Amino acid sequence: FMGPSAPGSHALKQSLPAPPPAASIQGHAGPSTQGLTAGVGDGHAAVAQSLASLGVRYMFGVVGIPVTPLASAAQAAGIRFFGMRNEQAAGYAAAAAGFLSGVPAALLTVSGPGAIHAIAGVSHASTNCWPMLLLSGSAEVGELGKGAFQELDQVAALRPFCKYAASASSVGEVCGVLAQALQATTSGRPGPAYVDLPTNMLLSRATASLSQQPLVPERPQAPAASVAAAVALLKNAQRPLLITGKGAAYSGAEKEVQHLANRFGLPVLGTSMGRGLLPDNHPLCVNAARSMALAISDVAIVVGARLNWMLHFAEPPRWAPDVRIVLVDAQPNERDASVAAATLVGDARAVLGQLLQEASVQGLDPSAWRPWIQQLTTKAHTATHSLARRLSSAPSSPLEYYGALGVLRHALQHLMPAPLVISEGANTMDMSRLILPVRAPRTRLDAGTWGTMGVGLGFAVAAAAVAHSSNPQQLVVAVEGDSAFGFSGMELETLVRYRLPVVVLVMNNAGIYGGDRRPDALAAAAQRGMQAGGFGSDPAPTAFVPYARHDQMMSAFGGKGLRAASVPELQAAVTTAIHSALQDKVPALIDVILDPMAGVESGNVHSFNAPKAKL
């Protein structure tokens, strides 16, 4: 695999044979296992060597029966293995590594419950259109139907979430099945694939005769006539807009986006993980004028993003009723295609290159857009100055989001290479999007299309792993709501064990959303019911242990634990944490004590919570 690659546009050049391939790993089971060392010359080694030959570089997982030797076999084959504490977090790590590197990463689990736990990461990858490969051990084929250890039809369980799901039932099939699975992860719209690894196959003798080469993705272009029609729409536009989604980021389309902005004056709006293709500080980046840009634009080129809730379905009142949408997507869904005035099916980077060329051929003149650009930049400057005033006037104590994230913003703004920032938690994620700028592509990760909580520390492991290969001095920062942190907090031990350059900030407001925000009538009704039931001292559903010591949790694993309750304390803690992570290779966690009433109950995302009922 050659990445970063397109958002679901990979048609692979290599022709893949149906398993078993003609020249592959051959083997047999039964008495042949006598004298074998697990992981050497057996099915474990066959899987690992096949993955390595096909281009896989990272594997995340939790080992156990029957896959423990496979992790060491992967290391022997040159694949970096990260042993995690939970399959959910490992799955989120594998998904993020695929997005960041453009190469599918593997998730390794045990059979039965391990495979089921993996569904969280697999479904997250599917929903966000990120490539990943799940490998799970399974019961011996000869014991199926008898109540075997952790017996489960795992192929059937995973199939609804995967583009490809199959079992490698013999060593001779391994290389072919894995090749087909990896092809599926990146062809069309990216997503996950699953390969079932029966115990008897893993324990079979194998003789290696590998001929597979790394699978090389193509970058399909859109039909020339469709490209010409899209540029014609742009020529007649008065208020054009280029919207970049995470698919464009995955495609590595930053140069094309920057050329369109710089050469033709197109304003650019990035979705949360599509930001950075044009840096936030570029004059034509209009993220700070998002509402105006969406509401008034008359032609919008949407690249690598779906017209779902994150873009308000491309419907009024958030969008102009007569907007003409040019959709650039490797595999658009029927609804999005029906909304678009023009649909360009192909690789994001390749299609943007076509648009650039066609715009030159047609003599695209952006002079008519100047009033629109001035309108947007004026709005963006006003919003930017308003944010600066809010940050400068934030109280030192008690800390709230503007004060706390303002400290982090200042500390990160000049670091090179640009840090990769992860944020999750309702208020924490929303405020991080507002306050923390994005300077480079693929340097922002968050809860994504599903709004999945618990992804943060798995993402941090993946981000540090990928950065190690290309930017060893890149800092990874995970800004975690205390609720979101709780889903995967034990992965702090993973960060310390692998000495990853990660700084974690836990926004500690002692609960989900912070203090008890229930209407008085609802709180009183709940209290009456609890008293009647004999459990009247129970806490509110959103409450946690008040200001738990997350810093001590990091210290317990050998990391750097810090705590801050004011702006000066946080400034000192952030400086210490960055030095610890980058210079000492000791990950750090800052427990940030927030005002429990800072922020709002449901974040800043629509009005998803139902109206408060009268009781």
ROMARMAR-99712 format. One line per field, with one value per residue (C-alpha): residue number from 1; residue in three letters; x, y, z. Coordinates in steps of 0.1 Angstrom, whole numbers, plus 5000, padded with zeros to 4 digits. Layout:
BEGIN
seq <- [NUM:...]
type <- [ALA:...]
c1 <- [X:...]
c2 <- [Y:...]
c3 <- [Z:...]
***
This chain:
BEGIN
seq <- [1:2:3:4:5:6:7:8:9:10:11:12:13:14:15:16:17:18:19:20:21:22:23:24:25:26:27:28:29:30:31:32:33:34:35:36:37:38:39:40:41:42:43:44:45:46:47:48:49:50:51:52:53:54:55:56:57:58:59:60:61:62:63:64:65:66:67:68:69:70:71:72:73:74:75:76:77:78:79:80:81:82:83:84:85:86:87:88:89:90:91:92:93:94:95:96:97:98:99:100:101:102:103:104:105:106:107:108:109:110:111:112:113:114:115:116:117:118:119:120:121:122:123:124:125:126:127:128:129:130:131:132:133:134:135:136:137:138:139:140:141:142:143:144:145:146:147:148:149:150:151:152:153:154:155:156:157:158:159:160:161:162:163:164:165:166:167:168:169:170:171:172:173:174:175:176:177:178:179:180:181:182:183:184:185:186:187:188:189:190:191:192:193:194:195:196:197:198:199:200:201:202:203:204:205:206:207:208:209:210:211:212:213:214:215:216:217:218:219:220:221:222:223:224:225:226:227:228:229:230:231:232:233:234:235:236:237:238:239:240:241:242:243:244:245:246:247:248:249:250:251:252:253:254:255:256:257:258:259:260:261:262:263:264:265:266:267:268:269:270:271:272:273:274:275:276:277:278:279:280:281:282:283:284:285:286:287:288:289:290:291:292:293:294:295:296:297:298:299:300:301:302:303:304:305:306:307:308:309:310:311:312:313:314:315:316:317:318:319:320:321:322:323:324:325:326:327:328:329:330:331:332:333:334:335:336:337:338:339:340:341:342:343:344:345:346:347:348:349:350:351:352:353:354:355:356:357:358:359:360:361:362:363:364:365:366:367:368:369:370:371:372:373:374:375:376:377:378:379:380:381:382:383:384:385:386:387:388:389:390:391:392:393:394:395:396:397:398:399:400:401:402:403:404:405:406:407:408:409:410:411:412:413:414:415:416:417:418:419:420:421:422:423:424:425:426:427:428:429:430:431:432:433:434:435:436:437:438:439:440:441:442:443:444:445:446:447:448:449:450:451:452:453:454:455:456:457:458:459:460:461:462:463:464:465:466:467:468:469:470:471:472:473:474:475:476:477:478:479:480:481:482:483:484:485:486:487:488:489:490:491:492:493:494:495:496:497:498:499:500:501:502:503:504:505:506:507:508:509:510:511:512:513:514:515:516:517:518:519:520:521:522:523:524:525:526:527:528:529:530:531:532:533:534:535:536:537:538:539:540:541:542:543:544:545:546:547:548:549:550:551:552:553:554:555:556:557:558:559:560:561:562:563:564:565:566:567:568:569:570:571:572:573:574:575:576:577:578:579:580:581:582:583:584:585:586:587:588:589:590:591:592:593:594:595:596:597:598:599:600:601:602:603:604:605:606:607:608:609:610:611:612:613:614:615]
type <- [PHE:MET:GLY:PRO:SER:ALA:PRO:GLY:SER:HIS:ALA:LEU:LYS:GLN:SER:LEU:PRO:ALA:PRO:PRO:PRO:ALA:ALA:SER:ILE:GLN:GLY:HIS:ALA:GLY:PRO:SER:THR:GLN:GLY:LEU:THR:ALA:GLY:VAL:GLY:ASP:GLY:HIS:ALA:ALA:VAL:ALA:GLN:SER:LEU:ALA:SER:LEU:GLY:VAL:ARG:TYR:MET:PHE:GLY:VAL:VAL:GLY:ILE:PRO:VAL:THR:PRO:LEU:ALA:SER:ALA:ALA:GLN:ALA:ALA:GLY:ILE:ARG:PHE:PHE:GLY:MET:ARG:ASN:GLU:GLN:ALA:ALA:GLY:TYR:ALA:ALA:ALA:ALA:ALA:GLY:PHE:LEU:SER:GLY:VAL:PRO:ALA:ALA:LEU:LEU:THR:VAL:SER:GLY:PRO:GLY:ALA:ILE:HIS:ALA:ILE:ALA:GLY:VAL:SER:HIS:ALA:SER:THR:ASN:CYS:TRP:PRO:MET:LEU:LEU:LEU:SER:GLY:SER:ALA:GLU:VAL:GLY:GLU:LEU:GLY:LYS:GLY:ALA:PHE:GLN:GLU:LEU:ASP:GLN:VAL:ALA:ALA:LEU:ARG:PRO:PHE:CYS:LYS:TYR:ALA:ALA:SER:ALA:SER:SER:VAL:GLY:GLU:VAL:CYS:GLY:VAL:LEU:ALA:GLN:ALA:LEU:GLN:ALA:THR:THR:SER:GLY:ARG:PRO:GLY:PRO:ALA:TYR:VAL:ASP:LEU:PRO:THR:ASN:MET:LEU:LEU:SER:ARG:ALA:THR:ALA:SER:LEU:SER:GLN:GLN:PRO:LEU:VAL:PRO:GLU:ARG:PRO:GLN:ALA:PRO:ALA:ALA:SER:VAL:ALA:ALA:ALA:VAL:ALA:LEU:LEU:LYS:ASN:ALA:GLN:ARG:PRO:LEU:LEU:ILE:THR:GLY:LYS:GLY:ALA:ALA:TYR:SER:GLY:ALA:GLU:LYS:GLU:VAL:GLN:HIS:LEU:ALA:ASN:ARG:PHE:GLY:LEU:PRO:VAL:LEU:GLY:THR:SER:MET:GLY:ARG:GLY:LEU:LEU:PRO:ASP:ASN:HIS:PRO:LEU:CYS:VAL:ASN:ALA:ALA:ARG:SER:MET:ALA:LEU:ALA:ILE:SER:ASP:VAL:ALA:ILE:VAL:VAL:GLY:ALA:ARG:LEU:ASN:TRP:MET:LEU:HIS:PHE:ALA:GLU:PRO:PRO:ARG:TRP:ALA:PRO:ASP:VAL:ARG:ILE:VAL:LEU:VAL:ASP:ALA:GLN:PRO:ASN:GLU:ARG:ASP:ALA:SER:VAL:ALA:ALA:ALA:THR:LEU:VAL:GLY:ASP:ALA:ARG:ALA:VAL:LEU:GLY:GLN:LEU:LEU:GLN:GLU:ALA:SER:VAL:GLN:GLY:LEU:ASP:PRO:SER:ALA:TRP:ARG:PRO:TRP:ILE:GLN:GLN:LEU:THR:THR:LYS:ALA:HIS:THR:ALA:THR:HIS:SER:LEU:ALA:ARG:ARG:LEU:SER:SER:ALA:PRO:SER:SER:PRO:LEU:GLU:TYR:TYR:GLY:ALA:LEU:GLY:VAL:LEU:ARG:HIS:ALA:LEU:GLN:HIS:LEU:MET:PRO:ALA:PRO:LEU:VAL:ILE:SER:GLU:GLY:ALA:ASN:THR:MET:ASP:MET:SER:ARG:LEU:ILE:LEU:PRO:VAL:ARG:ALA:PRO:ARG:THR:ARG:LEU:ASP:ALA:GLY:THR:TRP:GLY:THR:MET:GLY:VAL:GLY:LEU:GLY:PHE:ALA:VAL:ALA:ALA:ALA:ALA:VAL:ALA:HIS:SER:SER:ASN:PRO:GLN:GLN:LEU:VAL:VAL:ALA:VAL:GLU:GLY:ASP:SER:ALA:PHE:GLY:PHE:SER:GLY:MET:GLU:LEU:GLU:THR:LEU:VAL:ARG:TYR:ARG:LEU:PRO:VAL:VAL:VAL:LEU:VAL:MET:ASN:ASN:ALA:GLY:ILE:TYR:GLY:GLY:ASP:ARG:ARG:PRO:ASP:ALA:LEU:ALA:ALA:ALA:ALA:GLN:ARG:GLY:MET:GLN:ALA:GLY:GLY:PHE:GLY:SER:ASP:PRO:ALA:PRO:THR:ALA:PHE:VAL:PRO:TYR:ALA:ARG:HIS:ASP:GLN:MET:MET:SER:ALA:PHE:GLY:GLY:LYS:GLY:LEU:ARG:ALA:ALA:SER:VAL:PRO:GLU:LEU:GLN:ALA:ALA:VAL:THR:THR:ALA:ILE:HIS:SER:ALA:LEU:GLN:ASP:LYS:VAL:PRO:ALA:LEU:ILE:ASP:VAL:ILE:LEU:ASP:PRO:MET:ALA:GLY:VAL:GLU:SER:GLY:ASN:VAL:HIS:SER:PHE:ASN:ALA:PRO:LYS:ALA:LYS:LEU]
c1 <- [5000:5012:4996:4981:4955:4921:4888:4876:4890:4915:4912:4943:4967:4976:4954:4946:4939:4912:4926:4947:4972:4994:5026:5019:5024:5016:5009:4989:4976:4975:5007:5028:5027:5050:5083:5071:5078:5046:5051:5080:5072:5035:5002:5011:5043:5024:4999:5026:5048:5018:5008:5043:5046:5013:5025:5010:5032:5012:4993:4974:4957:4953:4969:4956:4945:4951:4969:4996:5025:5011:5021:5057:5056:5045:5074:5097:5083:5090:5055:5053:5030:5013:4999:4968:4947:4913:4902:4880:4910:4931:4904:4903:4940:4940:4913:4932:4965:4948:4936:4968:4992:4970:4979:4954:4966:4957:4937:4945:4921:4913:4883:4847:4845:4877:4861:4829:4848:4865:4832:4834:4866:4855:4821:4839:4862:4832:4813:4843:4854:4889:4907:4916:4919:4906:4922:4907:4915:4887:4878:4893:4872:4868:4852:4826:4791:4803:4806:4842:4862:4849:4830:4812:4804:4826:4824:4786:4790:4814:4800:4774:4802:4828:4834:4849:4847:4861:4880:4915:4907:4941:4976:4975:4947:4963:4981:4952:4926:4946:4953:4916:4907:4933:4921:4886:4897:4909:4889:4859:4849:4875:4864:4872:4877:4877:4898:4890:4920:4910:4932:4941:4952:4975:4991:4997:5031:5039:5066:5071:5071:5058:5055:5030:5041:5026:4993:4995:4963:4953:4938:4908:4898:4864:4851:4864:4829:4818:4849:4841:4805:4817:4841:4813:4792:4821:4826:4790:4793:4792:4798:4818:4830:4854:4846:4872:4863:4884:4883:4903:4927:4931:4937:4966:4950:4966:4987:4957:4935:4962:4966:4929:4929:4961:4956:4918:4910:4886:4876:4881:4860:4873:4852:4867:4891:4893:4910:4946:4946:4946:4961:4937:4958:4956:4936:4912:4905:4869:4864:4857:4829:4814:4777:4778:4798:4773:4742:4751:4774:4758:4782:4799:4825:4823:4854:4857:4827:4792:4762:4751:4744:4779:4771:4734:4723:4730:4695:4679:4681:4718:4724:4709:4679:4693:4729:4745:4767:4796:4802:4837:4835:4849:4816:4788:4756:4724:4710:4740:4742:4706:4712:4743:4741:4773:4789:4826:4833:4870:4900:4898:4934:4932:4898:4910:4940:4916:4896:4928:4937:4902:4899:4930:4916:4883:4900:4884:4883:4877:4874:4836:4842:4860:4830:4822:4857:4857:4824:4838:4871:4855:4832:4862:4883:4855:4850:4888:4891:4861:4877:4910:4892:4874:4907:4925:4896:4892:4895:4927:4907:4885:4895:4870:4874:4886:4913:4925:4925:4939:4970:4973:4968:4996:5020:5014:5013:5050:5059:5074:5063:5027:5014:4987:4957:4930:4899:4868:4840:4810:4822:4859:4857:4835:4857:4889:4875:4869:4901:4929:4940:4950:4982:4988:4968:4960:4968:4933:4914:4881:4850:4841:4809:4794:4805:4822:4834:4864:4885:4911:4939:4937:4940:4970:4988:4982:4992:5025:5032:5026:5046:5075:5080:5078:5081:5098:5097:5059:5040:5007:4982:4950:4925:4900:4868:4869:4839:4855:4888:4872:4864:4901:4920:4940:4958:4979:5000:5004:5017:5042:5053:5061:5075:5053:5056:5020:5006:4971:4950:4919:4894:4882:4848:4838:4811:4794:4790:4802:4778:4743:4723:4690:4659:4648:4616:4634:4661:4634:4614:4645:4653:4618:4620:4654:4643:4613:4634:4659:4689:4684:4721:4730:4746:4732:4735:4761:4782:4817:4839:4846:4879:4895:4933:4939:4975:4982:4969:4996:5022:5013:5024:5056:5045:5046:5015:5007:4977:4966:4937:4947:4961:4997:4996:4985:5011:5038:5023:5020:5057:5068:5046:5058:5094:5088:5071:5095:5128:5126:5102:5080:5043:5026:4991:4977:4946:4930:4905:4876:4846:4819:4794:4816:4802:4767:4749:4749:4779:4773:4759:4723:4697:4701:4687:4650:4632:4631:4599:4576:4573]
c2 <- [5000:5035:5061:5084:5072:5081:5081:5048:5051:5022:4999:4978:4972:4937:4909:4887:4850:4832:4813:4792:4812:4793:4803:4808:4792:4756:4735:4707:4700:4671:4652:4677:4700:4678:4695:4729:4761:4782:4812:4797:4778:4774:4792:4821:4827:4823:4850:4874:4869:4874:4906:4920:4910:4928:4960:4960:4979:4981:4956:4964:4939:4919:4885:4852:4818:4810:4841:4848:4836:4856:4889:4878:4863:4898:4914:4888:4898:4935:4946:4968:4952:4972:4952:4971:4966:4964:4953:4984:5007:4985:4987:5024:5025:5003:5024:5056:5042:5034:5069:5086:5064:5054:5018:4994:4984:4951:4945:4911:4895:4862:4842:4846:4876:4891:4892:4907:4934:4942:4952:4987:4995:4978:4996:5029:5023:5014:5045:5068:5050:5041:5009:4983:4945:4925:4891:4869:4834:4810:4775:4744:4735:4699:4711:4734:4725:4706:4736:4743:4769:4803:4789:4815:4820:4851:4855:4859:4882:4905:4905:4933:4957:4946:4949:4914:4886:4851:4823:4812:4775:4762:4775:4773:4798:4824:4846:4847:4854:4882:4898:4898:4912:4940:4948:4952:4976:5002:4996:5018:5035:5024:5003:4972:4936:4905:4872:4843:4823:4788:4773:4742:4764:4785:4753:4738:4733:4758:4760:4796:4804:4839:4857:4884:4920:4950:4959:4993:5013:5032:5067:5066:5098:5111:5112:5142:5154:5154:5175:5200:5203:5209:5237:5252:5255:5271:5296:5308:5310:5342:5326:5294:5272:5243:5219:5193:5162:5136:5116:5144:5143:5105:5110:5133:5161:5191:5203:5203:5221:5247:5252:5257:5283:5301:5301:5306:5322:5295:5298:5266:5252:5220:5196:5186:5160:5176:5207:5214:5207:5245:5257:5275:5307:5309:5340:5318:5294:5303:5279:5309:5319:5284:5293:5322:5301:5273:5295:5318:5298:5292:5265:5241:5216:5189:5167:5135:5143:5129:5151:5138:5154:5168:5190:5195:5172:5201:5213:5247:5266:5258:5258:5280:5264:5269:5259:5238:5210:5193:5161:5145:5110:5076:5058:5083:5070:5073:5101:5123:5118:5128:5161:5170:5190:5172:5140:5133:5097:5091:5096:5129:5139:5128:5146:5178:5176:5173:5203:5223:5214:5220:5253:5265:5252:5270:5301:5303:5339:5344:5382:5380:5363:5391:5406:5372:5366:5399:5391:5358:5371:5400:5376:5353:5381:5393:5358:5354:5387:5378:5345:5363:5386:5357:5339:5369:5376:5341:5338:5323:5304:5285:5272:5269:5258:5291:5295:5259:5254:5289:5278:5248:5268:5291:5263:5243:5272:5272:5236:5219:5196:5206:5185:5159:5168:5144:5156:5138:5145:5167:5201:5192:5182:5211:5237:5221:5225:5262:5271:5248:5256:5230:5238:5207:5178:5147:5164:5164:5134:5134:5113:5113:5106:5085:5108:5078:5083:5064:5067:5091:5070:5043:5072:5085:5052:5050:5086:5082:5049:5065:5096:5075:5065:5099:5126:5112:5146:5151:5155:5139:5156:5139:5164:5142:5149:5129:5108:5100:5093:5066:5044:5036:5051:5019:5026:5050:5020:5012:5048:5043:5008:5019:5053:5072:5110:5117:5144:5137:5164:5152:5180:5171:5186:5156:5142:5139:5175:5185:5196:5184:5203:5186:5207:5211:5192:5162:5161:5162:5135:5113:5119:5110:5077:5069:5076:5054:5026:5027:5041:5078:5086:5075:5102:5119:5098:5122:5125:5110:5109:5146:5155:5121:5121:5111:5124:5097:5071:5081:5082:5047:5034:5053:5083:5119:5129:5166:5186:5222:5243:5278:5293:5297:5262:5249:5269:5253:5219:5220:5231:5202:5177:5186:5183:5150:5135:5148:5149:5123:5099:5097:5103:5128:5134:5167:5166:5199:5209:5227:5247:5220:5244:5254:5244:5232:5199:5185:5202:5224:5198:5206:5200:5163:5161:5161:5192:5192:5176:5191:5168]
c3 <- [5000:4992:5014:5022:4998:4986:5005:4993:4958:4958:4929:4933:4904:4915:4903:4933:4928:4947:4977:4977:4955:4932:4949:4986:5019:5019:5049:5066:5101:5124:5135:5115:5145:5165:5172:5160:5180:5180:5158:5139:5107:5115:5107:5130:5110:5077:5087:5099:5068:5045:5062:5060:5023:5016:5032:5067:5092:5124:5145:5177:5200:5231:5230:5244:5232:5203:5189:5214:5192:5162:5179:5182:5147:5135:5152:5136:5102:5108:5118:5149:5175:5203:5231:5244:5275:5258:5224:5220:5223:5201:5175:5176:5173:5142:5126:5133:5120:5087:5084:5093:5073:5043:5050:5067:5102:5118:5150:5167:5192:5207:5198:5211:5234:5219:5185:5199:5217:5184:5169:5185:5166:5134:5133:5140:5111:5089:5098:5093:5061:5074:5063:5089:5091:5120:5127:5154:5165:5165:5176:5158:5128:5139:5172:5158:5169:5200:5223:5217:5237:5229:5199:5178:5142:5141:5103:5106:5136:5118:5083:5089:5098:5072:5035:5035:5060:5055:5072:5064:5071:5059:5058:5020:5019:5042:5018:4993:5019:5035:5001:4993:5027:5024:4989:5002:5030:5004:4973:4967:5000:5026:5055:5076:5067:5088:5086:5109:5120:5132:5159:5139:5110:5133:5146:5112:5097:5069:5043:5032:4995:4993:4960:4969:4966:4985:4970:4952:4950:4919:4920:4896:4879:4872:4836:4818:4809:4845:4854:4826:4838:4874:4863:4842:4874:4892:4864:4868:4906:4926:4960:4956:4985:4987:5016:5026:5045:5062:5030:5013:5042:5039:5002:5008:4988:5006:4976:4953:4978:4984:4946:4942:4970:4960:4922:4919:4952:4964:5000:5019:5048:5065:5085:5118:5105:5071:5085:5079:5042:5041:5074:5097:5094:5056:5044:5025:5053:5064:5092:5115:5091:5088:5093:5068:5042:5043:5044:5015:4991:4957:4944:4970:4960:4987:4986:5007:5029:5031:5033:5067:5100:5102:5072:5082:5053:5028:5036:5045:5067:5073:5035:5008:4992:4957:4963:4936:4951:4933:4951:4949:4963:4955:4960:4967:4983:4965:4986:4984:4946:4943:4961:4940:4908:4897:4910:4903:4912:4918:4941:4959:4951:4915:4909:4924:4901:4872:4884:4885:4850:4836:4854:4836:4803:4807:4819:4853:4864:4901:4899:4904:4937:4954:4972:4985:4997:5014:5031:5044:5055:5073:5092:5099:5113:5135:5149:5154:5172:5194:5203:5211:5235:5251:5256:5271:5295:5308:5346:5360:5385:5386:5352:5324:5288:5274:5301:5300:5262:5258:5277:5255:5223:5232:5241:5209:5183:5175:5180:5149:5135:5141:5170:5164:5186:5197:5214:5228:5252:5245:5257:5255:5218:5208:5226:5213:5177:5184:5203:5190:5155:5129:5110:5089:5074:5094:5127:5142:5154:5173:5179:5142:5123:5151:5179:5195:5231:5243:5212:5226:5241:5213:5188:5208:5206:5168:5162:5181:5162:5128:5138:5149:5112:5097:5123:5154:5172:5166:5198:5203:5226:5238:5253:5272:5289:5322:5311:5277:5294:5316:5286:5279:5308:5314:5281:5300:5309:5272:5266:5293:5283:5247:5258:5234:5231:5243:5266:5280:5295:5315:5318:5352:5361:5382:5359:5325:5315:5350:5377:5382:5355:5359:5362:5398:5392:5376:5404:5431:5414:5412:5448:5460:5440:5454:5490:5485:5471:5500:5480:5486:5490:5454:5433:5402:5370:5356:5387:5393:5424:5429:5413:5412:5409:5373:5376:5403:5379:5354:5381:5392:5358:5357:5336:5346:5365:5370:5383:5377:5390:5377:5345:5360:5373:5339:5321:5342:5339:5301:5297:5320:5302:5268:5279:5296:5264:5238:5256:5283:5263:5293:5285:5308:5321:5334:5356:5348:5375:5358:5371:5372:5356:5327:5293:5285:5290:5255:5239:5209:5186:5175:5202:5205:5240:5242:5256:5293:5304:5331:5361]
***
